[in-house]
Amino acid sequence: MDTAIRNTIRRLRFDHGEMTQQELADKIGVTRQTVNAIELGKYSPSLEVAFRIAAVFRVPLDQVFQYDGDRTASEKKKV
């Protein structure tokens, strides 16, 4: 089953000087494993961590995380 929350963290890391997962983790106060799980969509961060991630990249929260839980299964297939 696909997660309803998608993110662009991997792209943002590479757009910001090829930042490693460890470097991002250090900046937001979590483990590298947590960053990895968030990137893979296996874990949804707390709201505080989500805002920290957006702050590191200096972008709005909706440029980091996208929620598509309101879309039906047929709409998701069209994308």
N, C-alpha and C positions, 0 to 999 in steps of 0.2 A: 504494500500500500504506500502510495506517495504521501509525503508530508505536505501539510497545507502551508508551511512556512518555507520559503526558499530564501537563499541569500547569495550575495555577490562577494563574499569575503575573500575567496581565493583570487578573483580578478583584482579586487582592490589592493590586496597585498602586493601583487605583482606590478600594479600600476604605481605603487608607492615604493619604488626602489627594490623590488623583489624581496619585500619583508618576509622573514620566515615566520612560521607558526609560533616558534618560541619567542621571537621578538614581539609579536602581537600579544602573546600571552603575558609577557613581562609588563607590557604597557597597560594592560587591562586588569591585571591581578588574578589571573587564573592559570591553570596548567596548560602545557602544550596539548595534552590529550583532550582537554576541554575544547580548545580552539578547533582541533581536528574533528571532534564529534559535532560541533556546531556547523562547521563547513560542510560536512557530509550529510547534514540534516538528520542526524541521529539523536540530537539533543537540542532543545530550544533553550536559549539563554534566559536568565532573569531579565527583567526590563532594565535594571541598572547596568548589567553587563552589555546589553544591546546598545544602550546609550553610550557607554564607554567606547565600544567598538566604533560607532558612528563618529564620536569625538576624535578618536585617533586619526581617522581618515578625513576629518573635517567635511563630512557630508551629512545630509539629513538622514534620519533613521530609515525612511522608506527607500533610500538608495542602497541600503545594506540588506534590509529584510523586506520581503514581499509576501503578503498573505493572500492565498487564493482559495481559502476554505469556503467562500461563498459561491464558488463556481461549481456547477454540476459536473458529473463525470463526463458527459458528452461535450461540454464546453472545454474541458481540459484536453480532450483528445484533439480538438481543432487547433490547439497551439503548437 
